């Protein structure tokens, strides 16, 4: 029997990309699903594709609307209170230099990628504590381990997630609540197309590295293994942009700064 069979998994950003692939993969494992994103019709399409899931609920939400998130959670508490795994996957990326980025763009990135995730986690935590079980999974990035050009706000928000969830993991260390942080490198999704530029407009281009990135269905299967094994952090993607880059950044920081300054990341 699958480890995930009949476990209830709540996935944000489930309408496309990694979130959609996760939904389909969890469904194959027999998990019950709660799918969330801003795009209700796209969620319906994903739901219809999750044939092997015994139960699929759709809860549209906007991670940027924090007041709305609390209202939506309270309205759907009977569905959400028995969630076993919250997969904080929803978010948005960035493609712009610091000198060309409006402050409003930084606020948007923090509101969506960090504070929206923190709020959902905080609202679900009391139910995990009451049951003494549950798992928080958060989609970070290698850009959450070191700053990357053209992604200053994105990197900042992802680094903030590491600080928050590392602290949460320490606080629940004596319980059966687990925290897993996923750090992909380049994955073949539309994340660069949907990224925002310095004035908040859509970048609407596919990065070359993204186009050659890891297949999203393969990534989803690997992520499920990390979740099942309760990994604290897991890295996926090309060896150079993930494990090697993180290794060099830690042991040879000055050398790494020179390398990243010359990196062709856009």
Secondary structure as a PSIPRED ss2 file (coil, helix, strand):
# PSIPRED VFORMAT (PSIPRED V4.0)

   1 X C   1.000  0.000  0.000
   2 X C   1.000  0.000  0.000
   3 X C   1.000  0.000  0.000
   4 X C   1.000  0.000  0.000
   5 X C   1.000  0.000  0.000
   6 X C   1.000  0.000  0.000
   7 X C   1.000  0.000  0.000
   8 X E   0.000  0.000  1.000
   9 X E   0.000  0.000  1.000
  10 X E   0.000  0.000  1.000
  11 X E   0.000  0.000  1.000
  12 X E   0.000  0.000  1.000
  13 X C   1.000  0.000  0.000
  14 X C   1.000  0.000  0.000
  15 X C   1.000  0.000  0.000
  16 X C   1.000  0.000  0.000
  17 X H   0.000  1.000  0.000
  18 X H   0.000  1.000  0.000
  19 X H   0.000  1.000  0.000
  20 X H   0.000  1.000  0.000
  21 X H   0.000  1.000  0.000
  22 X H   0.000  1.000  0.000
  23 X H   0.000  1.000  0.000
  24 X H   0.000  1.000  0.000
  25 X H   0.000  1.000  0.000
  26 X H   0.000  1.000  0.000
  27 X H   0.000  1.000  0.000
  28 X H   0.000  1.000  0.000
  29 X C   1.000  0.000  0.000
  30 X C   1.000  0.000  0.000
  31 X C   1.000  0.000  0.000
  32 X E   0.000  0.000  1.000
  33 X E   0.000  0.000  1.000
  34 X E   0.000  0.000  1.000
  35 X E   0.000  0.000  1.000
  36 X E   0.000  0.000  1.000
  37 X C   1.000  0.000  0.000
  38 X C   1.000  0.000  0.000
  39 X C   1.000  0.000  0.000
  40 X H   0.000  1.000  0.000
  41 X H   0.000  1.000  0.000
  42 X H   0.000  1.000  0.000
  43 X H   0.000  1.000  0.000
  44 X H   0.000  1.000  0.000
  45 X H   0.000  1.000  0.000
  46 X H   0.000  1.000  0.000
  47 X H   0.000  1.000  0.000
  48 X H   0.000  1.000  0.000
  49 X H   0.000  1.000  0.000
  50 X C   1.000  0.000  0.000
  51 X C   1.000  0.000  0.000
  52 X C   1.000  0.000  0.000
  53 X C   1.000  0.000  0.000
  54 X C   1.000  0.000  0.000
  55 X C   1.000  0.000  0.000
  56 X E   0.000  0.000  1.000
  57 X E   0.000  0.000  1.000
  58 X E   0.000  0.000  1.000
  59 X C   1.000  0.000  0.000
  60 X C   1.000  0.000  0.000
  61 X C   1.000  0.000  0.000
  62 X C   1.000  0.000  0.000
  63 X C   1.000  0.000  0.000
  64 X C   1.000  0.000  0.000
  65 X C   1.000  0.000  0.000
  66 X H   0.000  1.000  0.000
  67 X H   0.000  1.000  0.000
  68 X H   0.000  1.000  0.000
  69 X H   0.000  1.000  0.000
  70 X H   0.000  1.000  0.000
  71 X H   0.000  1.000  0.000
  72 X H   0.000  1.000  0.000
  73 X H   0.000  1.000  0.000
  74 X H   0.000  1.000  0.000
  75 X H   0.000  1.000  0.000
  76 X C   1.000  0.000  0.000
  77 X H   0.000  1.000  0.000
  78 X H   0.000  1.000  0.000
  79 X H   0.000  1.000  0.000
  80 X H   0.000  1.000  0.000
  81 X C   1.000  0.000  0.000
  82 X C   1.000  0.000  0.000
  83 X C   1.000  0.000  0.000
  84 X C   1.000  0.000  0.000
  85 X E   0.000  0.000  1.000
  86 X E   0.000  0.000  1.000
  87 X E   0.000  0.000  1.000
  88 X E   0.000  0.000  1.000
  89 X C   1.000  0.000  0.000
  90 X C   1.000  0.000  0.000
  91 X C   1.000  0.000  0.000
  92 X C   1.000  0.000  0.000
  93 X C   1.000  0.000  0.000
  94 X E   0.000  0.000  1.000
  95 X C   1.000  0.000  0.000
  96 X E   0.000  0.000  1.000
  97 X C   1.000  0.000  0.000
  98 X H   0.000  1.000  0.000
  99 X H   0.000  1.000  0.000
 100 X H   0.000  1.000  0.000
 101 X C   1.000  0.000  0.000
 102 X C   1.000  0.000  0.000
 103 X H   0.000  1.000  0.000
 104 X H   0.000  1.000  0.000
 105 X H   0.000  1.000  0.000
 106 X H   0.000  1.000  0.000
 107 X H   0.000  1.000  0.000
 108 X H   0.000  1.000  0.000
 109 X H   0.000  1.000  0.000
 110 X H   0.000  1.000  0.000
 111 X H   0.000  1.000  0.000
 112 X H   0.000  1.000  0.000
 113 X H   0.000  1.000  0.000
 114 X H   0.000  1.000  0.000
 115 X H   0.000  1.000  0.000
 116 X H   0.000  1.000  0.000
 117 X H   0.000  1.000  0.000
 118 X H   0.000  1.000  0.000
 119 X H   0.000  1.000  0.000
 120 X H   0.000  1.000  0.000
 121 X H   0.000  1.000  0.000
 122 X H   0.000  1.000  0.000
 123 X H   0.000  1.000  0.000
 124 X H   0.000  1.000  0.000
 125 X H   0.000  1.000  0.000
 126 X H   0.000  1.000  0.000
 127 X H   0.000  1.000  0.000
 128 X H   0.000  1.000  0.000
 129 X H   0.000  1.000  0.000
 130 X H   0.000  1.000  0.000
 131 X H   0.000  1.000  0.000
 132 X C   1.000  0.000  0.000
 133 X C   1.000  0.000  0.000
 134 X E   0.000  0.000  1.000
 135 X E   0.000  0.000  1.000
 136 X E   0.000  0.000  1.000
 137 X E   0.000  0.000  1.000
 138 X E   0.000  0.000  1.000
 139 X E   0.000  0.000  1.000
 140 X C   1.000  0.000  0.000
 141 X C   1.000  0.000  0.000
 142 X H   0.000  1.000  0.000
 143 X H   0.000  1.000  0.000
 144 X H   0.000  1.000  0.000
 145 X C   1.000  0.000  0.000
 146 X C   1.000  0.000  0.000
 147 X C   1.000  0.000  0.000
 148 X C   1.000  0.000  0.000
 149 X C   1.000  0.000  0.000
 150 X C   1.000  0.000  0.000
 151 X E   0.000  0.000  1.000
 152 X H   0.000  1.000  0.000
 153 X H   0.000  1.000  0.000
 154 X H   0.000  1.000  0.000
 155 X H   0.000  1.000  0.000
 156 X H   0.000  1.000  0.000
 157 X H   0.000  1.000  0.000
 158 X H   0.000  1.000  0.000
 159 X H   0.000  1.000  0.000
 160 X H   0.000  1.000  0.000
 161 X H   0.000  1.000  0.000
 162 X H   0.000  1.000  0.000
 163 X H   0.000  1.000  0.000
 164 X H   0.000  1.000  0.000
 165 X H   0.000  1.000  0.000
 166 X H   0.000  1.000  0.000
 167 X H   0.000  1.000  0.000
 168 X H   0.000  1.000  0.000
 169 X H   0.000  1.000  0.000
 170 X H   0.000  1.000  0.000
 171 X H   0.000  1.000  0.000
 172 X C   1.000  0.000  0.000
 173 X C   1.000  0.000  0.000
 174 X C   1.000  0.000  0.000
 175 X C   1.000  0.000  0.000
 176 X C   1.000  0.000  0.000
 177 X E   0.000  0.000  1.000
 178 X E   0.000  0.000  1.000
 179 X E   0.000  0.000  1.000
 180 X E   0.000  0.000  1.000
 181 X E   0.000  0.000  1.000
 182 X E   0.000  0.000  1.000
 183 X E   0.000  0.000  1.000
 184 X E   0.000  0.000  1.000
 185 X C   1.000  0.000  0.000
 186 X C   1.000  0.000  0.000
 187 X E   0.000  0.000  1.000
 188 X C   1.000  0.000  0.000
 189 X C   1.000  0.000  0.000
 190 X C   1.000  0.000  0.000
 191 X C   1.000  0.000  0.000
 192 X C   1.000  0.000  0.000
 193 X C   1.000  0.000  0.000
 194 X C   1.000  0.000  0.000
 195 X C   1.000  0.000  0.000
 196 X E   0.000  0.000  1.000
 197 X C   1.000  0.000  0.000
 198 X C   1.000  0.000  0.000
 199 X C   1.000  0.000  0.000
 200 X C   1.000  0.000  0.000
 201 X C   1.000  0.000  0.000
 202 X E   0.000  0.000  1.000
 203 X C   1.000  0.000  0.000
 204 X C   1.000  0.000  0.000
 205 X C   1.000  0.000  0.000
 206 X C   1.000  0.000  0.000
 207 X C   1.000  0.000  0.000
 208 X H   0.000  1.000  0.000
 209 X H   0.000  1.000  0.000
 210 X H   0.000  1.000  0.000
 211 X H   0.000  1.000  0.000
 212 X C   1.000  0.000  0.000
 213 X C   1.000  0.000  0.000
 214 X E   0.000  0.000  1.000
 215 X C   1.000  0.000  0.000
 216 X H   0.000  1.000  0.000
 217 X H   0.000  1.000  0.000
 218 X H   0.000  1.000  0.000
 219 X H   0.000  1.000  0.000
 220 X H   0.000  1.000  0.000
 221 X H   0.000  1.000  0.000
 222 X H   0.000  1.000  0.000
 223 X H   0.000  1.000  0.000
 224 X H   0.000  1.000  0.000
 225 X H   0.000  1.000  0.000
 226 X H   0.000  1.000  0.000
 227 X H   0.000  1.000  0.000
 228 X H   0.000  1.000  0.000
 229 X C   1.000  0.000  0.000
 230 X C   1.000  0.000  0.000
 231 X C   1.000  0.000  0.000
 232 X C   1.000  0.000  0.000
 233 X E   0.000  0.000  1.000
 234 X E   0.000  0.000  1.000
 235 X E   0.000  0.000  1.000
 236 X E   0.000  0.000  1.000
 237 X C   1.000  0.000  0.000
 238 X C   1.000  0.000  0.000
 239 X C   1.000  0.000  0.000
 240 X H   0.000  1.000  0.000
 241 X H   0.000  1.000  0.000
 242 X H   0.000  1.000  0.000
 243 X H   0.000  1.000  0.000
 244 X H   0.000  1.000  0.000
 245 X H   0.000  1.000  0.000
 246 X H   0.000  1.000  0.000
 247 X H   0.000  1.000  0.000
 248 X H   0.000  1.000  0.000
 249 X H   0.000  1.000  0.000
 250 X H   0.000  1.000  0.000
 251 X H   0.000  1.000  0.000
 252 X C   1.000  0.000  0.000
 253 X H   0.000  1.000  0.000
 254 X H   0.000  1.000  0.000
 255 X H   0.000  1.000  0.000
 256 X H   0.000  1.000  0.000
 257 X H   0.000  1.000  0.000
 258 X H   0.000  1.000  0.000
 259 X H   0.000  1.000  0.000
 260 X H   0.000  1.000  0.000
 261 X H   0.000  1.000  0.000
 262 X H   0.000  1.000  0.000
 263 X C   1.000  0.000  0.000
 264 X C   1.000  0.000  0.000
 265 X C   1.000  0.000  0.000
 266 X C   1.000  0.000  0.000
